[in-house]
Structures are given as C-alpha cells and as structure tokens.
Amino acid sequence: MGVQGLLSYIEENHHAFLKDCNFKRRELVIDGDNLCFNLYRGQHFDIKHGGDYYAFEIEIKKFFHALRSCNIEPYVVLDGGSDHTDKKLETLKRRARDRIKNGRDISLGRKHSGSVMPILLKGVFIEILSRLQVPFVQCMEEADWETAALANEWNCPVLSGDSDFFIFRLKAGFLPLSHFQWQKGASQKSIPAKKFLISNFCQHFNNMKVELVPVLAALAGNDYIKRERMCVSFNWEEYSRFNGVHGSRIDGILWWLSGFQSSKKAIKALLDSLQDPQTSGAVKAALAPCLREYQLSKSNIAQFFLNGLAPSKLPQELEIIPTWMRMPLSDGRMSAIVIEALVLQRVRVGPQVENFDLPSCNGISRPIRQVMYGLLLAGQKQRADRRPPVAHVTPGECYVEEYDREGVTLTSVWVKAACPVSGKNLHLETLNRAPKETRLQMLRDALGMTKPIPNSIAAKFHLAVYVTCYWLSRADPQPRMEHLWALLLGFVFGELSGRHKGKEGIALVWNRLNNLRTSCMVGRPDLEMAHTYSQWQACLYATYKLNRLLCLALPEPEKARLYCGPLVHQAALRLRRGMNPESLLSAGPVPLQLFRDLQDAVLDCLEPDVRDRLQKASRQNNPQDRRRTKSHSSVDDLASHFQHFEVDEEEEEEDDRGRGRRSKTDDEDDQLYGAACQIRTRHKKKRTGALDKLNKRDRVMWA
C-alpha cells in the first residue's frame, strides 16, 4: 500500500524526518481501514482459525478509550467501493494473488510474508464504532484523498500507516501509526507520537519545493502507477547520499528532484532523457493522473460529520446509485460491495485460511450473492467492457464478474444476476419502501428456508440459524455434528460475554469456554475444520450483505459475538475425541438452555435428507469401539450427570497435519469442570428424544 519503499526509508531515518509530540485535546482524522487491520495484526490475533473477533472487540474499545482519555476527537474515514476508473485494478489483482498465496501458506503451517485477514473483520470494526458512537463515514470509493482533504479542511493531522500520506501536503501533518503509542494514553492523558511535516522533510533536500514530492511517488511507483511503466533508465542510486540498509533508490530520486525549481521542469528533464517520442508520450500520460491524485481541494465528507448529510457530489458513473442508498452507504449500514456490483459489475471475493486443494469456500455462498446482484441489476444493461464468455447476453440480463480462486490461481467467475420469484415485484429504486414481510420472504428464499424459527429463539439469532441451516445443506465436505455443536458453543460464548452477569453458573461456564479460546494450538490448522468453517463464514458474510440491502429484513446479531475461531476449532477437536458439548455448559441453566434451543431450531429447519447426511457423517467419524449409553431422563439431573469420553491414548493426537494436539491447558480444564462431569472410558452420553423426534417430522424446504 502506498509508495514503494518510502515507508521503510522514512522509518530508517525517523530521527531526521519525524518529530516527537504529545498528542491530546485535538481532532484527529483516522484512516479507518488501516487502523482496523493494524490493530488486529499488531496484537497477533488469530488468523489460521478464521479470526478471534471477541479479542478484537476488546482491542478496539481500548484504543478509543485511550483517545477519549486524552480528549482526542476521532473521525474515522473508511474505504468504499473500488475506483470507477479501474486505475488500481492491477494493484488489486496483485494483492489478491498475494492473499491466495499467504492463505495457502498459513493453512499448511509454512512461513508467510503477509496475512489473510478474517472475512468479518471490517464488519466487526464498523459494528464496534457504531456501538461506541465514534463518528465515522464510509466513502463511496477509495478513502485516501477524502481523508487528506478533510484533515486539511479542519486543520488536523491524519493517523495512518499508509505511506501515501507522506506525499499529501497536510497542513497539520501526518502521524504514522507505528509511532502512535496509544497504550500510554489512559495513564499519561496524552499520547506520545511522532509527526511528519512535508515542509520539514523537504528542508533535508536543499529546501526542495513541496510540489515536487508527488513526482517522487510517480517515479518510485505507487498503487496507481508501476515504476516499470515509467521506462526510465536512470540509476537513481547514483544520486543517493544515503548510507543506510534500505532506501538508496528513494534517496536518489529525492536528491535528483531537489535540483529543480518546479515539477514541470523535473518532468520535462525526465521526458527529454527518453529517446523514443512514443515512450515519452506514454510516460507523460501515466504521470498526469498520478500527480492529480495528490492535489487536494474541498472534502466531500465534511458535511456528513457536521450535518449528517450524505455526499451529494458524485462522479457521473456513481449517479446510478439510488438516492435512498447513499445515506446507508455513508453511515455503514450498507456494504460497499453493492457499489462494486452496481457500478463496476465486478466483485472481489477474497480467500480465507481454507483447504486450497478444494474448490473455493466462496462457492457455497454464490447463490446468495446472485440474489443480491439480481436486486441491484434488474433492468440494467450489461457493461460493454464486462462481457461474459457466453454466446449471447439476452436483453435485460446482467452478469457480475467475481474474482475468486481456482486452486492457488486468481480467476474470475461470471455470475448471472437473478432473483427468486418472490423478488419479481421488488425494484431497487423503491426497495426501502417495500413491505418488511416481502423483504423477509426474499431473504428466506435466497437461503432456501420456508419454516419460521421457533419463538423460543431470540430474534437476534434468527439470521445465524438460517445461515447455519443453509451451510449444513450445501457445504462440501459435509459438516458433522461436532462441527455444529462447536459452532453453537461459540454462539453461547458470545451471548455470555458481558451478559447474564450474576446468574447461576455463568462465570464458570464462560471461563470454561474462554479457556478453550485461549488454549495454545500450535502447528497448522485442521484443514477439514478450516474449510468447513470458512464456508460458514462465507455464507454469513454474504447473508449480511443481502440482509442490509434488504434494509434489515432480519435483525442482525453482533458479529463480534457470533464466531470465535480458536474456541470453535478447539471445541470441535475435543468433541471429535468424544467430549459431550453439554458437559461444558453443565453449571448454568441459561447457557445450557440456549445451546439446546439453538440446536433444536437448526435441526428442526433442516430437510430430513440433510439431517440424515449430518447423522451419517457423524456416525462414520466415530471410532468403532464407542458405544452409546442411555441418557438421564430427568432434565434437572443432567447438569450434574453429564458425561464425556476419556481420551483414548491411541486416539487422534495432533500430528504434523494439524489434527488436534492436546493443549497444555487440557489438564487445567479437566480440573475446572471435572466435578460437573463423570468420565467413563469409551462411553458417550446421548441426549434422547430431541433428535429422534425431529427425524419423524415432515418438512419441506425450498432450495
């Protein structure tokens, strides 16, 4: 991200280029996407099990609490859709290829040069910002220019880790995130930081003109222009006066530029050095838009923060976005994916840490996105530069090009925009005024659900239950019962976090589940589990986007409290060894009842053949010498009589394939809830009645 090599160059020379400051009592414009990813990466939170959103929520709260302790007023600016000019398309493709490679390396336990961020990470970030009432805006397109323009308009600095902000002429300076010691804010009432001022920077190069700095970005290469396109034969290192390990190229460009009084003269000298007029013209054409990127004018988002108004001035290509959608897009209630699908007819679906020998985990959720595309593109024309490889596109048909992976190769899939019959009377221009029941039916049809969820399940869980049923019906490989149980234990953990305080047994149950979350799981992840839960997250992610386009046809659960990768993976490993899920919940009636209600709701909504597949897959996975025993008939006695397997010495120890090493906290966990569990070797308790009763019911589900 940003100018190639500039960040490392400035870091190596930070004593010269960055000035110490104690930041407090001021407005601060924050690059939201950069902060989101750096907060997660900085604490080395889980990436190989799909993310630890619970830990991330705590970190976000700590950060903004530190700012408020110092009377700092944050204004967070987030990226929207990709630029409509496609000027960063090649950069985005390169990053997508890098993420595929990194995802595969992580899944195989190899060293990797980058990360694959959990798929719900930005959604969790936005959710917590809303809950904390931190002012934020989601731009319609890339946010860097709007971030810099707003900071200049309000005369306050920018906080980011993106080296592009070294190039913008920011009046109040730039605070690199790597030097922003926010952890000290609560105690010191100010935050030690380092500030970059472009005027001070230029003084180090014979008082170089500030207007020359954007030329540095073009010559060094950034997200908009690759240095290979410049066709420049200069050996920039020859101009360098730098003796450091990195950065002689950047240093040489800067000293070369310092010899000119204006950017026009520098560009003329550069073009004159090129012998071929055709090459000279191509370089000039590439330079012009790159330099314009750093020219600041009045921000388009200031009125959103001041008066709650969505941006009214949009590029002509974005005028296709209906007026009613612009405020939900700006305040984060609607995903920016709708901009890409509507404007570009192209969407990027990123990889997760999954099994790269299997088809992409995003394939399972493609029918959900297809419905979203159908709503967005009904009545639209296919773009001339987005022609699917079909013999003929019927008038009125539209296709969206999805960038996904095939194996470890970046590829594209053409998805026809289509809706179920229930959506025939829904139109994008008036979708926000459609009856809620119509919008809800559309969502149910997209997920293949016809039965309502029982009243015993709180409304905030309905979307998660529907998604889980969709996942169980379509996932390949077929999930097993321990996968479902572990997922539901994650639901319970999220519900208990910060709730039901003081109720019987809550603290003990929460601690048991949290011990699973924090258990050390070394080596690579279990690939079967990684792929299975990546498919579930892909379904949830797509359903969130569709539900928001449908103006919250269903209430949304809190993303940070719904899935916890380390807990779910660890629980699934232990359940596979024979532990009973209810043994973890035995001390508290509230979590136990919630688990049972969620399990019954999911199983009740499945078609009989799906339940049969689920049971069959679970039976095939059980060791042959395991025998089921009768469960206790009294529900009241269950809490004190839950049983689980004693792990057989020869059974499923984790090997190099990541199949479940016994963590060092296992013995501590056994002591913690040993009093509530009776251990019987090779015997497993069976909860009678519920599942057998469900098998006898007749169900019909649209698929």
C-alpha positions in Angstrom: 0.0 0.0 0.0 1.3 3.5 -0.8 4.6 4.5 -2.3 7.1 1.6 -2.8 10.0 1.8 -0.4 9.1 5.2 1.1 7.9 3.9 4.5 11.0 1.8 5.2 13.2 4.8 4.1 11.5 7.2 6.5 11.5 4.6 9.3 15.2 4.2 8.9 15.6 7.9 9.1 12.9 8.7 11.6 15.2 10.7 13.8 15.6 13.2 11.0 12.2 13.2 9.4 9.8 12.6 12.3 9.4 14.9 15.3 8.3 13.9 18.8 5.0 15.2 20.0 2.4 14.5 22.8 -0.9 14.4 21.1 -4.1 15.5 23.1 -7.1 17.7 23.0 -7.4 17.8 19.2 -9.4 16.4 16.4 -7.8 13.5 14.6 -8.8 12.1 11.2 -8.1 8.4 11.1 -7.6 6.1 8.1 -10.1 3.5 9.3 -9.2 0.6 7.1 -5.5 0.9 8.0 -6.3 1.2 11.7 -8.6 -1.8 11.6 -6.0 -4.1 10.1 -3.1 -2.8 12.2 -5.0 -3.1 15.4 -5.6 -6.8 14.6 -2.2 -7.5 13.2 -0.4 -5.6 16.0 -1.7 -8.0 18.7 -1.1 -11.1 16.6 -4.7 -12.2 16.9 -5.8 -15.5 15.4 -5.8 -15.8 11.6 -5.5 -19.5 11.0 -8.8 -20.4 12.6 -10.9 -17.7 11.0 -10.4 -14.9 13.5 -10.9 -14.0 17.1 -13.4 -11.3 16.9 -14.0 -11.2 20.7 -10.4 -10.3 21.3 -10.5 -7.7 18.5 -13.6 -6.1 20.0 -11.7 -5.6 23.3 -8.7 -4.0 21.4 -10.9 -1.6 19.5 -12.5 -0.4 22.8 -9.1 0.0 24.4 -7.9 2.2 21.5 -10.8 4.6 21.5 -10.9 4.7 25.3 -7.3 5.9 25.2 -8.2 8.6 22.7 -11.1 9.9 24.9 -8.8 9.8 28.0 -6.7 12.4 26.1 -9.7 14.5 24.9 -8.9 13.5 21.3 -11.9 13.6 19.0 -11.6 10.9 16.4 -13.2 11.0 12.9 -12.8 7.7 11.1 -12.8 7.5 7.3 -13.4 4.1 5.6 -12.9 2.9 2.1 -16.0 2.2 0.0 -16.0 0.5 -3.4 -13.1 0.3 -5.9 -12.4 3.4 -8.0 -14.7 3.5 -11.0 -11.8 4.3 -13.3 -10.1 1.0 -12.6 -6.8 2.8 -12.1 -5.9 0.4 -9.3 -7.2 -2.8 -10.9 -3.7 -4.3 -11.5 -2.7 -3.5 -7.9 -5.8 -5.1 -6.6 -5.2 -8.2 -8.6 -1.6 -8.5 -7.4 -2.8 -8.2 -3.8 -5.4 -10.8 -4.4 -2.8 -13.2 -5.7 -0.6 -12.4 -2.6 -3.5 -13.2 -0.3 -4.2 -16.5 -2.0 -0.5 -17.5 -1.6 -0.5 -16.3 2.0 -3.7 -18.1 2.8 -2.3 -21.4 1.4 1.0 -20.9 3.3 -0.9 -20.3 6.6 -3.1 -23.3 6.0 -0.1 -25.5 5.6 1.8 -24.1 8.5 4.5 -22.5 6.4 6.2 -19.2 6.9 4.4 -16.4 5.1 5.2 -12.9 4.2 1.7 -11.4 4.8 -1.6 -12.1 6.3 -5.1 -13.1 5.3 -7.4 -11.0 7.4 -10.6 -12.7 8.8 -13.5 -12.1 6.5 -15.8 -10.4 9.0 -13.0 -8.1 10.4 -14.1 -4.8 8.8 -17.7 -5.5 9.6 -16.8 -6.1 13.3 -14.8 -2.8 13.3 -17.8 -0.8 11.9 -20.1 -2.5 14.4 -17.9 -1.5 17.4 -17.5 2.0 16.1 -21.3 2.3 16.0 -21.7 0.9 19.5 -19.0 3.3 20.8 -20.6 6.2 19.0 -17.3 7.0 17.3 -18.0 9.3 14.3 -17.2 7.5 11.0 -18.0 7.7 7.3 -17.8 5.1 4.6 -16.7 6.7 1.3 -18.2 5.8 -2.0 -14.8 4.9 -3.4 -11.2 4.9 -2.2 -10.8 7.0 1.0 -7.2 8.3 1.0 -8.0 11.5 -0.9 -11.1 12.3 1.2 -9.1 11.6 4.4 -6.4 14.0 3.5 -8.8 16.6 2.2 -10.9 16.5 5.4 -7.8 16.8 7.6 -6.7 19.9 5.7 -10.2 21.4 5.8 -10.2 21.0 9.6 -6.5 21.7 10.1 -5.9 18.5 12.0 -3.5 15.6 11.4 -4.1 12.2 9.8 -3.4 8.9 11.6 -2.5 6.0 9.3 0.2 3.5 8.4 -0.2 4.2 4.6 2.9 5.9 3.1 0.7 7.8 0.6 0.1 10.3 3.5 3.8 11.3 3.3 3.1 12.7 -0.1 -0.1 14.7 0.5 0.5 18.3 1.6 -1.1 18.1 5.0 -1.2 21.3 6.9 -1.2 19.8 10.4 0.9 16.8 9.5 0.8 13.1 9.5 1.0 10.7 12.5 2.5 7.3 11.4 0.5 4.6 13.3 3.7 2.7 14.1 4.8 5.6 16.4 1.4 6.3 17.9 1.8 4.9 21.4 -1.9 5.0 22.3 -1.5 2.3 25.0 0.0 5.1 27.2 -2.8 7.5 26.7 -5.1 6.4 29.6 -2.3 6.9 32.2 -0.5 9.9 30.7 -3.5 11.8 29.4 -1.6 12.4 26.2 -0.3 10.1 23.5 3.4 10.0 22.7 3.7 10.1 18.9 5.9 11.3 16.0 4.7 13.8 13.5 5.7 14.1 9.8 5.5 17.5 8.2 6.2 17.7 4.5 7.9 21.1 4.8 10.4 19.8 7.3 11.0 16.8 5.1 11.8 19.0 2.1 14.3 21.0 4.1 16.6 18.0 4.2 17.0 18.0 0.4 18.3 21.6 -0.2 14.9 23.0 0.6 13.3 21.1 -2.2 10.0 22.5 -3.5 7.0 20.8 -1.9 5.3 20.5 -5.2 8.0 18.0 -6.3 7.1 15.4 -3.7 4.2 13.9 -5.8 6.7 13.3 -8.6 8.6 11.1 -6.1 5.5 8.9 -5.8 5.3 8.5 -9.6 9.0 7.7 -10.1 9.1 5.3 -7.1 5.8 3.6 -8.0 2.6 3.5 -6.1 -0.9 1.9 -6.2 -1.8 3.9 -9.4 1.4 3.7 -11.4 4.0 1.0 -11.6 7.6 2.2 -11.9 8.1 -0.2 -14.8 5.7 1.9 -16.8 8.0 4.9 -16.5 10.5 3.4 -18.8 13.2 5.5 -17.1 16.8 4.3 -17.4 18.1 6.5 -14.6 20.2 4.7 -12.0 18.7 6.6 -9.0 21.2 5.1 -6.6 24.0 7.2 -8.2 22.3 10.3 -6.9 21.9 9.0 -3.3 23.8 10.3 -0.3 22.3 7.7 1.9 24.4 5.0 3.7 21.5 3.0 5.2 20.5 -0.5 4.6 17.3 0.4 2.6 16.2 3.4 0.7 19.1 4.4 -1.5 16.7 4.4 -4.5 14.2 6.7 -2.8 17.0 8.9 -1.5 18.5 9.2 -5.0 15.2 10.3 -6.5 14.7 12.9 -3.9 18.2 14.4 -4.4 17.6 14.4 -8.2 14.3 16.2 -7.7 15.9 18.8 -5.4 17.8 20.2 -8.4 14.6 21.5 -10.0 12.6 24.6 -9.1 9.2 23.1 -10.2 7.6 19.8 -11.0 7.1 20.9 -14.6 10.9 21.3 -15.1 11.6 18.0 -13.4 9.1 16.2 -15.7 10.5 18.0 -18.8 14.0 16.8 -17.9 12.7 13.3 -17.4 10.9 13.2 -20.7 13.9 14.7 -22.5 16.0 11.8 -21.3 13.8 9.4 -23.3 14.9 8.9 -26.9 11.7 7.4 -28.2 8.9 10.0 -28.7 6.3 7.3 -28.3 7.7 6.2 -25.0 7.9 9.8 -23.9 4.2 10.3 -24.6 3.3 7.1 -22.7 5.3 8.3 -19.6 3.7 11.7 -19.7 0.2 10.2 -19.9 1.0 7.9 -17.0 2.4 10.8 -14.9 -0.6 13.2 -15.2 -3.3 11.2 -13.3 -0.8 10.1 -10.7 0.1 13.7 -9.8 -3.6 14.7 -9.7 -4.2 12.1 -7.0 -2.2 14.3 -4.5 -3.8 17.6 -5.3 -6.2 18.4 -2.5 -9.4 20.5 -2.6 -12.6 20.7 -0.6 -13.6 17.4 1.0 -16.9 15.8 0.1 -17.4 14.2 3.5 -17.2 17.1 5.9 -21.0 17.8 5.7 -21.6 14.2 6.7 -19.8 14.7 10.0 -21.2 18.2 10.6 -24.8 17.9 9.4 -25.4 14.2 8.8 -25.7 14.7 5.0 -24.7 12.0 2.5 -22.3 13.3 -0.2 -24.3 14.9 -3.0 -21.4 15.4 -5.4 -20.6 12.1 -7.0 -18.8 11.2 -10.2 -21.2 10.6 -13.1 -20.6 6.9 -13.1 -21.8 6.7 -9.5 -25.0 8.6 -10.2 -26.6 5.2 -10.8 -26.7 4.7 -7.0 -30.3 5.4 -5.9 -30.6 8.4 -3.6 -32.1 6.4 -0.7 -29.0 4.2 -0.7 -26.4 6.9 -0.3 -27.0 7.6 3.4 -26.9 3.9 4.4 -23.8 3.5 2.4 -22.2 6.6 4.1 -23.1 5.6 7.7 -22.0 1.9 7.2 -25.5 0.4 7.3 -25.0 -1.0 3.8 -21.9 -2.7 2.4 -19.7 -1.1 -0.2 -20.0 -4.4 -2.2 -23.2 -3.0 -3.7 -21.3 -0.1 -5.2 -18.9 -2.5 -7.0 -21.7 -4.8 -8.2 -23.9 -1.9 -9.4 -21.3 0.4 -10.8 -18.5 -1.9 -12.0 -20.4 -5.2 -12.3 -17.4 -6.7 -10.7 -16.8 -8.0 -7.2 -13.8 -9.4 -5.4 -14.3 -12.3 -3.0 -11.2 -13.0 -1.1 -9.7 -16.2 0.2 -9.7 -17.4 3.7 -7.4 -19.8 5.5 -9.0 -22.9 3.9 -8.1 -26.1 2.1 -6.7 -24.9 -1.2 -6.9 -28.3 -2.7 -10.7 -28.0 -2.6 -12.9 -25.5 -4.5 -13.0 -22.0 -3.1 -15.0 -21.7 0.2 -16.8 -18.7 -1.5 -18.6 -21.1 -3.9 -21.2 -22.1 -1.3 -22.4 -18.5 -0.9 -22.5 -17.6 -4.6 -26.3 -18.3 -4.9 -26.8 -15.7 -2.1 -24.7 -13.1 -3.9 -26.6 -14.0 -7.1 -29.8 -12.8 -5.5 -28.1 -9.6 -4.3 -26.9 -9.0 -7.9 -30.4 -9.7 -9.1 -31.8 -6.9 -6.9 -29.1 -4.5 -7.9 -29.0 -5.0 -11.6 -32.6 -5.7 -12.5 -33.4 -3.6 -15.6 -29.7 -2.6 -16.1 -27.6 -3.1 -19.2 -24.5 -5.2 -19.3 -21.4 -3.0 -19.4 -19.7 -3.1 -22.8 -16.3 -3.8 -21.0 -17.9 -6.6 -18.9 -18.9 -9.2 -21.5 -19.3 -12.7 -20.1 -18.0 -15.5 -22.3 -21.4 -16.7 -23.4 -22.7 -16.8 -26.9 -25.3 -14.2 -26.3 -26.5 -12.0 -23.5 -30.3 -11.7 -23.6 -31.5 -8.1 -23.3 -32.4 -7.4 -19.7 -29.8 -10.0 -18.4 -26.7 -8.9 -16.4 -23.7 -10.8 -15.2 -21.3 -9.9 -12.5 -17.6 -10.8 -12.8 -16.4 -12.3 -9.5 -12.7 -12.6 -8.8 -12.1 -15.7 -6.8 -9.5 -18.5 -6.7 -9.2 -21.8 -8.5 -6.6 -23.8 -6.6 -4.0 -21.2 -6.0 -4.7 -19.2 -9.1 -6.7 -16.0 -9.3 -9.5 -16.4 -11.6 -12.9 -14.9 -12.5 -16.4 -16.4 -12.5 -19.4 -14.9 -14.3 -22.5 -14.9 -12.1 -25.9 -14.2 -13.6 -27.9 -11.7 -11.7 -31.2 -13.5 -10.7 -33.8 -13.4 -8.1 -36.4 -15.9 -6.7 -40.0 -15.4 -7.8 -40.7 -13.6 -4.5 -38.5 -10.7 -5.7 -40.3 -10.0 -9.0 -42.1 -7.0 -7.6 -39.1 -5.6 -5.8 -37.3 -2.7 -7.5 -34.1 -1.1 -6.4 -35.4 2.5 -6.5 -38.2 1.7 -4.1 -36.7 -1.3 -2.2 -36.5 0.7 1.1 -40.3 1.2 0.9 -41.2 -2.4 0.2 -43.2 -4.2 3.0 -40.9 -5.9 5.5 -42.7 -9.3 5.1 -41.9 -9.1 1.3 -38.2 -8.3 2.0 -38.1 -11.1 4.6 -39.6 -13.6 2.2 -36.9 -12.7 -0.3 -34.2 -13.3 2.2 -35.7 -16.7 3.2 -36.0 -17.8 -0.4 -32.4 -16.8 -1.0 -31.4 -19.1 1.9 -33.8 -21.8 0.9 -35.8 -21.5 4.2 -39.6 -21.9 4.4 -40.2 -22.6 8.1 -40.2 -19.9 10.7 -37.8 -20.2 13.6 -39.5 -21.1 17.0 -40.4 -18.2 19.3 -38.1 -19.6 21.9 -35.1 -18.2 19.8 -34.4 -14.5 20.2 -34.8 -12.6 17.0 -31.1 -11.6 17.0 -30.2 -15.3 16.4 -32.6 -15.9 13.5 -30.2 -14.8 10.8 -27.5 -17.0 12.3 -29.8 -20.0 12.5 -30.9 -19.6 8.8 -27.3 -19.3 7.7 -26.3 -22.4 9.6 -29.1 -24.4 8.0 -28.0 -23.1 4.6 -24.5 -24.1 5.4 -25.4 -27.6 6.6 -27.5 -28.2 3.5 -24.8 -27.1 1.0 -21.4 -27.5 2.5 -18.9 -29.8 0.9 -17.4 -31.8 2.6 -20.5 -32.5 4.7 -20.2 -31.0 8.2 -20.6 -33.3 11.2 -22.4 -32.9 14.5 -19.3 -31.9 16.3 -18.9 -29.0 13.8 -22.4 -27.9 14.5 -22.0 -28.3 18.3 -18.7 -26.3 18.3 -20.3 -23.5 16.3 -23.2 -23.3 18.7 -20.9 -23.2 21.7 -19.4 -20.2 20.0 -22.8 -18.6 19.9 -23.3 -19.3 23.6 -19.9 -17.9 24.4 -20.7 -14.7 22.6 -24.0 -14.4 24.4 -22.5 -14.9 27.8 -19.7 -12.3 27.2 -20.8 -9.3 29.2 -24.4 -10.6 29.7 -26.3 -12.5 32.3 -23.9 -11.4 35.0 -24.7 -12.8 38.4 -26.8 -15.6 37.2 -26.2 -19.1 38.4 -23.1 -20.8 36.9 -22.5 -18.1 34.2 -18.9 -17.3 35.3 -17.9 -20.9 35.5 -19.3 -21.8 32.0 -17.8 -18.6 30.5 -14.4 -19.4 31.9 -14.6 -23.0 30.5 -15.3 -21.7 27.1 -12.8 -18.9 27.3 -10.1 -21.5 28.3 -10.8 -23.2 25.1 -10.5 -19.9 23.2 -7.1 -19.2 24.8 -5.7 -22.8 24.5 -2.5 -22.9 22.6 -3.0 -24.6 19.2 0.4 -24.9 17.5 1.1 -26.0 14.0 -1.2 -25.7 11.1 -5.0 -25.8 11.4 -7.0 -28.8 10.8 -7.7 -28.4 7.1 -11.1 -30.1 7.2 -12.3 -27.7 10.0 -10.7 -24.7 8.4 -12.5 -25.3 5.1 -15.8 -26.2 6.9 -15.9 -23.0 9.0 -14.6 -20.9 6.2 -17.6 -21.9 4.2 -19.9 -21.0 7.2 -18.2 -17.5 7.4 -18.6 -17.0 3.7 -22.3 -17.8 4.0 -22.7 -15.4 6.9 -20.7 -12.7 5.2 -22.9 -12.9 2.0 -26.1 -13.0 4.0 -25.1 -9.9 6.0 -24.7 -8.0 2.7 -28.0 -9.2 1.3 -29.8 -8.5 4.5 -28.5 -5.0 4.6 -29.5 -4.4 1.0 -33.0 -5.6 2.1 -33.0 -2.9 4.8 -32.5 -5.4 7.7 -35.3 -7.8 6.8 -33.9 -9.7 9.9 -32.3 -8.2 12.9 -28.5 -8.7 12.8 -26.6 -10.5 15.6 -23.4 -8.8 16.8 -20.7 -10.1 14.6 -18.0 -9.9 17.3 -20.1 -12.2 19.5 -21.1 -14.8 16.9 -17.9 -16.6 15.8 -14.7 -17.1 17.7 -12.3 -19.2 15.6 -9.9 -20.5 18.3 -12.7 -21.5 20.6 -14.7 -23.2 17.8 -11.7 -25.2 16.4 -10.6 -26.3 19.9 -14.1 -27.3 20.9 -14.6 -29.3 17.7 -11.3 -31.1 18.3 -12.4 -32.2 21.8 -15.9 -33.1 20.7 -14.4 -35.3 18.0 -12.5 -37.1 20.7 -15.8 -37.8 22.5 -16.4 -34.9 24.8 -20.1 -34.1 25.2 -20.9 -30.5 24.4 -23.3 -30.1 27.3 -20.6 -31.0 29.8 -19.1 -27.6 29.1 -22.4 -25.9 30.0 -23.4 -28.0 33.0 -23.1 -25.4 35.7 -25.5 -22.9 34.3 -29.1 -23.4 33.2 -29.1 -20.3 31.0 -26.2 -21.3 28.6 -27.4 -24.9 28.6 -30.9 -24.0 27.6 -29.7 -21.6 24.9 -27.5 -24.3 23.4 -30.4 -26.8 23.4 -32.8 -24.2 21.9 -30.3 -23.3 19.1 -29.6 -26.9 18.3 -33.3 -27.8 18.1 -34.0 -24.7 16.0 -31.3 -25.7 13.5 -32.2 -29.3 13.3 -35.9 -28.5 13.0 -35.4 -26.3 10.0 -33.4 -28.9 8.1 -34.8 -31.2 5.5 -34.9 -34.9 6.5 -32.3 -35.8 4.0 -29.9 -33.1 5.3 -30.4 -34.4 8.8 -29.7 -37.9 7.6 -26.5 -36.8 5.9 -25.4 -35.0 9.1 -26.0 -38.0 11.3 -24.4 -40.4 8.8 -21.3 -38.3 8.6 -21.1 -38.1 12.4 -21.5 -41.9 12.8 -18.8 -42.6 10.2 -16.4 -40.4 12.1 -16.9 -42.2 15.5 -14.4 -44.8 16.5 -15.9 -48.3 16.1 -15.4 -49.2 19.7 -17.5 -46.4 21.0 -20.9 -47.4 22.4 -23.7 -45.1 23.2 -25.3 -45.3 26.6 -28.7 -44.1 27.8 -29.0 -40.6 28.9 -30.6 -39.5 32.1 -34.3 -38.9 31.7 -34.6 -36.1 34.1 -33.6 -32.7 32.6 -33.0 -31.4 36.1 -30.4 -34.1 36.8 -28.5 -33.5 33.5 -26.4 -30.7 34.9 -24.8 -32.9 37.5 -24.5 -36.1 35.4 -23.1 -35.0 32.0 -20.5 -37.5 30.7 -17.7 -37.2 28.2 -15.1 -39.5 26.8 -11.8 -40.1 28.4 -9.4 -39.6 25.5 -8.0 -42.9 24.4 -4.2 -42.9 24.3 -4.2 -44.1 20.8 -6.9 -41.7 19.7 -6.4 -38.7 17.4 -3.3 -37.0 18.9 -2.4 -34.0 16.8 0.3 -34.7 14.2 2.0 -32.6 11.6 -1.2 -32.4 9.7 -2.8 -30.2 12.5 -5.4 -32.7 13.6 -5.7 -31.7 17.2 -2.7 -31.6 19.6 -3.8 -31.8 23.2 -3.1 -28.3 24.5 -1.2 -27.6 27.7 -4.4 -26.3 29.3 -6.3 -29.6 28.9 -5.5 -30.8 32.4 -6.5 -27.4 33.9 -9.8 -27.5 32.1 -10.4 -31.1 33.3 -9.9 -30.0 36.9 -12.1 -26.9 36.3 -15.2 -28.8 35.3 -14.3 -32.3 36.5 -16.8 -32.0 39.3 -19.6 -31.5 36.9 -18.6 -34.3 34.5 -18.4 -38.1 35.1 -15.7 -39.7 33.0 -16.4 -43.1 31.6 -13.9 -44.7 29.2 -15.2 -45.1 25.7 -18.8 -44.3 26.6 -20.8 -41.3 25.4 -24.0 -39.8 26.7 -26.8 -39.5 24.3 -29.5 -36.9 24.7 -32.6 -38.8 23.9 -35.8 -37.6 22.4 -34.9 -34.3 20.7 -33.2 -35.5 17.5 -35.2 -38.7 17.2 -38.4 -36.7 17.5 -37.1 -34.3 14.8 -36.5 -37.1 12.4 -40.1 -38.0 12.5 -41.4 -34.6 11.4 -42.2 -33.8 7.8 -40.5 -30.8 6.3 -40.5 -29.0 3.0 -37.7 -26.6 2.2 -37.2 -24.5 -1.0 -33.6 -25.0 -2.3 
